């Protein structure tokens, strides 16, 4: 079997040498890309999941758990930055780096892991949306809300990419304003700006937002959100419903961004030859509609939440997502280690070098292995070794001398060249006069 690395064009939107009806179009402006990244990161866990952690461990545990997980993530991200700055492929898709620096099986498994981990977040956000609608005491069945949101998300993703980008830009902006507003509200209540005029100061330093033993933290839906509880304790009318509506919007837009990202990952897998060719077919607007539709089908898992054990399904989807993230970070660590081997062998220098590396990456991967020792890793190993069995002729790990550190560099440099500036007739005439 051949070990050739798929060209960068297989992961770039709108390549010039792709076959007809297999091109995605570049319709995003920088502001679209930035807000899609921000919007996808702000989902419902910030507003709903924190109640469970606060109830179990208290406010100090919230801070400690955030720090504990942030340290290995920072170590891994700085390592990924070294890899990405040397060869900044479009989108920074780690599956390409896994194929290039480790093996074809690593690239194959990471590609599907990325698609799956993003796709499983779609039903999670759908289910969270039904919890949010229950806050107003609606008698409408949850399946109706899931179906309505489902249809809206799919329709938006079937529009041209520029329309999708505008929808995400404005909705993500509202989520950012929501977080800023909650921070401002916390400061206001701290100094006694609420209706009761009671300044909190440090009188309740043990319970910054609400008491960890508040029975409402075990309620269903948004009623258990610490932010909603704090607003109701302050006695501010209507504001809790406004915040709930904005959290609902954050869930819908997060699902929208996850469907877009997951479908493009499936499209990239098809372009690299690792998924059926039908998923790289696009319409005249550059939309990979088959990839969008098959990815959207994962949203049907949200209907499992309509059973009596809805909270179990909620936690199950969260655990699936978290485990996928841990495994992908471990794979990123392996990629970085092989990258360092290759760049040292070829006596090259990284454009960016973190002071924490390589020891930071070793620390991060060992910490994350602890989290994934007994959960979720079996699915990844099944995909990885399944591809190993199919590609029996491939090496387990590429030798540093066999890694072409210059492959793809010409395409990257060409993509980074600024487009020619269009000069109108008046400027040309003025140039002649000068």
C-alpha positions in Angstrom: 0.0 0.0 0.0 1.1 3.5 -0.7 2.0 5.9 2.2 1.7 9.1 0.2 0.5 12.0 2.2 -2.7 13.6 0.8 -2.0 17.0 -0.7 -3.0 20.2 1.1 -5.6 20.8 -1.5 -7.7 18.0 -0.1 -8.3 20.1 3.0 -8.6 23.5 1.5 -11.9 25.1 0.6 -12.1 25.9 -3.1 -9.0 24.3 -4.7 -8.3 25.1 -8.2 -7.4 21.7 -9.4 -10.3 19.8 -7.9 -12.9 18.1 -10.0 -16.1 19.7 -11.0 -18.8 19.8 -8.3 -16.1 18.9 -5.6 -15.2 22.4 -4.6 -16.3 24.3 -1.5 -16.3 28.1 -1.9 -14.4 30.6 0.3 -17.2 32.9 1.4 -16.0 33.7 5.0 -14.5 37.0 6.0 -12.1 37.1 8.9 -14.9 38.4 11.2 -17.0 35.3 10.3 -14.3 32.8 11.1 -13.4 34.5 14.4 -17.0 34.6 15.6 -17.8 31.0 14.5 -14.8 29.9 16.6 -16.1 31.9 19.6 -19.7 30.9 19.1 -18.9 27.2 18.9 -16.9 27.5 22.2 -19.8 29.1 24.0 -22.5 26.4 24.4 -24.9 25.5 27.1 -22.5 23.7 29.5 -21.3 27.0 30.9 -24.8 27.8 32.0 -26.2 24.4 32.8 -23.4 22.0 33.6 -21.8 24.3 36.2 -24.8 23.7 38.6 -23.9 20.0 39.0 -20.2 20.8 39.7 -21.1 23.5 42.1 -23.6 21.3 44.0 -21.1 18.4 44.3 -17.9 20.2 45.0 -18.7 23.8 45.9 -17.3 27.0 44.5 -13.6 26.2 45.3 -13.9 23.0 43.4 -15.1 24.9 40.4 -12.0 27.0 40.4 -9.6 24.1 41.1 -11.1 21.8 38.4 -10.9 24.6 35.8 -7.2 25.1 36.7 -6.4 21.4 36.8 -7.8 20.9 33.2 -6.4 24.2 31.8 -2.8 23.4 32.6 -2.5 20.2 30.4 -4.6 21.9 27.7 -2.3 24.9 27.6 0.8 22.6 27.4 -0.8 20.8 24.4 -2.0 23.9 22.6 1.5 25.5 22.7 2.9 22.3 21.2 0.3 22.3 18.5 1.2 26.0 17.8 4.7 24.9 17.0 3.5 22.3 14.4 0.9 24.7 12.9 3.3 27.7 12.6 5.8 25.6 10.6 3.2 24.4 8.1 0.1 26.4 8.5 -2.3 24.3 6.5 -5.8 25.8 6.0 -8.0 25.2 9.0 -5.1 23.6 11.0 -6.6 20.1 10.6 -4.7 17.8 12.8 -5.6 14.7 10.7 -3.3 16.1 8.0 -0.4 16.5 10.5 -1.1 13.0 11.9 -0.8 11.5 8.4 2.3 13.5 7.7 4.3 13.1 10.9 3.0 9.8 12.3 1.3 7.4 10.0 -1.7 7.1 7.6 -3.6 5.2 10.3 -3.2 8.1 12.7 -4.5 10.6 10.1 -7.4 8.3 9.3 -8.4 7.7 12.9 -8.0 11.4 13.9 -10.1 12.5 10.9 -13.0 10.3 12.0 -12.5 11.2 15.7 -12.8 14.9 14.9 -15.9 14.3 12.8 -17.5 12.2 15.5 -16.6 14.5 18.4 -18.1 17.5 16.7 -21.1 15.6 15.4 -22.1 14.2 18.8 -22.3 17.8 20.1 -25.3 18.4 17.8 -27.8 16.2 19.7 -26.4 17.4 23.0 -27.3 21.0 22.1 -30.7 19.9 20.8 -31.4 18.2 24.1 -30.2 21.2 26.1 -32.6 23.4 24.0 -35.5 21.3 25.2 -34.4 21.8 28.8 -34.3 25.6 28.2 -37.8 25.7 26.8 -39.1 23.9 29.9 -38.2 26.9 32.0 -41.3 28.7 30.8 -43.5 25.8 31.8 -44.5 25.0 28.2 -46.8 22.0 27.7 -45.4 21.4 24.2 -43.8 18.0 23.8 -40.0 18.0 23.7 -40.0 16.2 20.3 -41.7 19.3 18.8 -39.0 21.6 20.0 -36.2 19.3 18.9 -37.8 19.0 15.4 -38.2 22.7 15.0 -34.6 23.5 16.0 -33.4 20.5 13.9 -35.1 21.9 10.8 -33.8 25.4 11.4 -30.2 24.2 11.8 -30.3 22.0 8.7 -31.8 24.8 6.5 -29.2 27.3 7.6 -26.4 24.9 6.8 -27.9 24.3 3.3 -27.7 28.0 2.5 -24.6 29.4 0.7 -21.7 29.7 3.1 -21.9 33.5 3.2 -25.5 33.4 4.5 -24.4 30.9 7.2 -21.5 33.1 8.1 -23.7 36.2 8.7 -26.1 34.2 10.9 -23.2 32.9 13.0 -21.6 36.3 13.2 -24.6 38.1 14.7 -25.7 35.2 17.0 -22.2 34.6 18.3 -22.0 38.4 19.0 -25.1 38.1 21.1 -23.6 35.2 23.1 -20.5 37.4 23.9 -22.8 40.2 25.0 -24.6 37.7 27.2 -21.5 36.7 29.1 -20.3 40.3 29.4 -23.8 41.3 30.7 -23.7 38.5 33.3 -20.3 39.7 34.5 -21.5 43.3 34.7 -24.6 42.1 36.6 -22.4 40.2 39.1 -20.4 43.4 39.8 -23.6 45.4 40.1 -25.1 43.1 42.6 -21.8 42.9 44.5 -22.0 46.6 45.2 -25.7 46.6 46.0 -27.2 47.7 42.7 -30.1 45.2 42.8 -33.7 46.0 43.7 -33.1 45.2 47.4 -30.1 47.6 47.6 -28.2 45.0 49.6 -24.5 45.2 49.0 -22.9 41.7 49.1 -19.2 42.6 49.3 -17.4 39.6 51.0 -20.3 38.6 53.3 -20.9 35.5 51.1 -17.4 34.8 50.0 -18.0 31.1 50.2 -20.9 31.3 47.7 -19.9 33.7 44.9 -23.0 33.2 42.7 -25.4 31.1 44.8 -25.1 28.7 47.7 -23.7 25.2 46.7 -26.5 23.6 48.8 -29.3 25.5 47.1 -32.0 22.8 46.3 -32.7 24.6 43.0 -29.3 23.4 41.7 -30.9 19.9 41.3 -33.9 21.2 39.3 -34.4 20.4 35.6 -33.6 22.8 32.8 -32.3 26.3 33.2 -33.9 26.6 36.6 -30.8 24.9 38.0 -28.4 27.4 36.4 -26.4 29.4 39.0 -26.9 32.5 37.0 -30.7 32.2 36.9 -30.8 31.4 40.6 -28.7 34.5 41.3 -31.0 36.7 39.2 -34.1 35.4 41.0 -32.5 35.8 44.4 -31.8 39.4 43.5 -35.5 39.9 42.7 -35.0 41.3 39.2 -38.2 40.8 37.2 -38.2 39.5 33.6 -34.4 39.4 33.4 -34.3 35.6 34.1 -36.5 35.0 31.1 -34.4 37.2 28.9 -31.2 35.4 30.0 -32.9 32.0 29.4 -33.9 33.1 25.9 -30.3 34.1 25.2 -29.0 30.8 26.6 -31.4 29.1 24.3 -30.0 31.1 21.4 -26.5 30.0 22.4 -27.5 26.4 22.2 -29.0 26.7 18.8 -26.1 28.6 17.3 -23.6 26.2 18.9 -25.4 23.3 17.2 -25.3 25.3 14.0 -21.5 25.7 14.2 -20.9 22.1 15.1 -22.9 20.9 12.1 -20.9 23.1 9.8 -17.6 22.1 11.3 -18.4 18.3 11.4 -19.7 18.3 7.8 -16.6 20.0 6.5 -14.5 17.4 8.4 -16.4 14.6 6.6 -15.9 16.5 3.3 -12.1 16.7 4.0 -12.0 12.9 4.7 -13.7 12.2 1.4 -11.3 14.5 -0.5 -8.4 12.6 1.1 -9.9 9.3 0.0 -10.8 8.2 3.6 -14.5 8.4 3.2 -17.0 7.6 0.4 -16.5 9.9 -2.6 -20.2 10.9 -2.5 -19.4 13.1 0.5 -17.1 15.4 -1.5 -19.8 16.3 -4.0 -20.9 20.0 -3.9 -23.6 22.0 -5.5 -23.0 25.2 -7.5 -22.7 27.2 -4.3 -19.8 25.0 -3.0 -22.0 23.3 -0.4 -21.1 19.6 0.4 -24.8 18.7 0.8 -24.4 15.0 1.2 -21.8 15.5 4.0 -24.2 18.0 5.7 -27.1 15.7 5.5 -25.3 12.6 6.8 -23.8 14.6 9.6 -27.1 16.1 10.5 -28.5 12.6 11.0 -26.5 12.4 14.2 -29.0 14.9 15.6 -31.6 12.1 15.8 -29.8 10.9 19.0 -31.5 13.9 20.7 -34.8 12.1 20.6 -33.4 9.6 23.1 -33.8 12.3 25.7 -37.5 12.1 25.5 -37.5 9.0 27.8 -37.8 9.2 31.6 -34.0 8.9 32.0 -33.4 12.2 30.1 -30.7 13.3 32.6 -28.8 10.1 32.0 -28.8 10.8 28.3 -27.6 14.3 29.0 -24.7 13.2 31.0 -23.9 10.3 28.6 -23.6 12.8 25.7 -21.4 15.0 27.7 -19.1 12.1 28.6 -18.8 11.0 25.0 -17.8 14.5 24.0 -15.3 14.9 26.8 -13.7 11.6 26.1 -13.3 12.4 22.4 -11.6 15.6 23.3 -9.1 13.9 25.7 -8.2 11.3 23.1 -7.7 13.9 20.4 -5.3 15.9 22.7 -3.3 12.7 23.3 -3.0 12.2 19.6 -1.9 15.8 19.2 0.9 15.1 21.7 2.1 12.1 19.7 2.1 14.3 16.5 4.2 16.9 18.3 6.7 14.3 19.5 7.2 13.0 15.9 7.3 16.5 14.5 10.2 17.4 17.0 12.0 14.2 15.9 11.7 15.1 12.2 12.7 18.7 12.6 15.7 17.8 14.7 16.7 15.2 12.1 16.5 17.7 9.3 18.3 20.3 11.4 15.6 22.9 10.9 14.2 25.6 13.2 10.6 26.1 14.2 9.2 29.6 13.5 7.7 29.5 17.0 9.1 27.7 20.0 7.4 27.4 23.4 9.5 27.5 26.5 7.4 24.7 28.0 8.2 22.2 25.2 8.9 19.4 25.0 8.4 18.7 28.7 5.0 20.5 28.7 3.7 18.1 26.1 4.9 15.1 28.1 3.2 16.4 31.2 0.0 17.1 29.4 -0.3 13.8 27.6 0.3 11.8 30.8 -2.3 13.9 32.7 -4.9 13.2 30.0 -4.1 9.5 29.8 -5.1 9.4 33.4 -8.6 10.7 32.5 -9.1 8.3 29.6 -7.6 5.2 31.1 -10.9 3.4 31.3 -13.4 5.3 29.2 -13.9 5.8 25.5 -10.5 4.9 24.2 -11.7 1.6 22.9 -13.6 3.2 20.0 -10.6 5.1 18.9 -8.3 2.0 19.1 -10.9 0.1 17.0 -10.7 2.7 14.2 -7.0 3.0 14.4 -6.2 -0.8 14.4 -8.9 -1.4 11.8 -7.1 0.9 9.4 -3.7 -0.7 10.4 -5.2 -4.0 9.3 -6.3 -2.5 6.0 -2.9 -0.8 5.5 -0.8 -3.7 6.5 2.2 -2.5 4.4 2.5 0.9 6.1 5.0 1.5 8.9 3.7 2.0 12.4 5.5 5.3 12.6 7.3 7.3 9.9 11.0 7.5 10.2 12.2 11.2 10.6 14.4 10.9 7.4 11.3 9.9 5.4 9.3 12.9 6.4 9.4 15.6 3.7 9.5 18.9 5.7 9.1 20.9 2.6 6.0 19.2 1.1 3.1 21.6 1.1 5.2 24.7 1.8 4.8 26.1 -1.7 1.0 25.8 -1.5 1.0 27.6 1.9 3.2 30.4 0.7 1.0 30.8 -2.4 -2.1 31.0 -0.3 -0.6 33.7 1.9 0.3 36.0 -1.0 -2.0 39.0 -0.9 -4.3 39.3 -3.9 -3.4 41.9 -6.6 -4.8 45.3 -5.8 -7.3 46.6 -8.3 -6.4 50.1 -9.5 -9.1 52.1 -11.2 -8.6 54.4 -14.2 -8.3 57.6 -12.1 -5.4 56.2 -10.1 -3.7 55.0 -13.2 -3.9 58.5 -14.8 -2.7 60.1 -11.5 0.3 57.7 -11.6 1.2 58.9 -15.1 1.0 62.5 -14.0 3.3 61.8 -11.0 
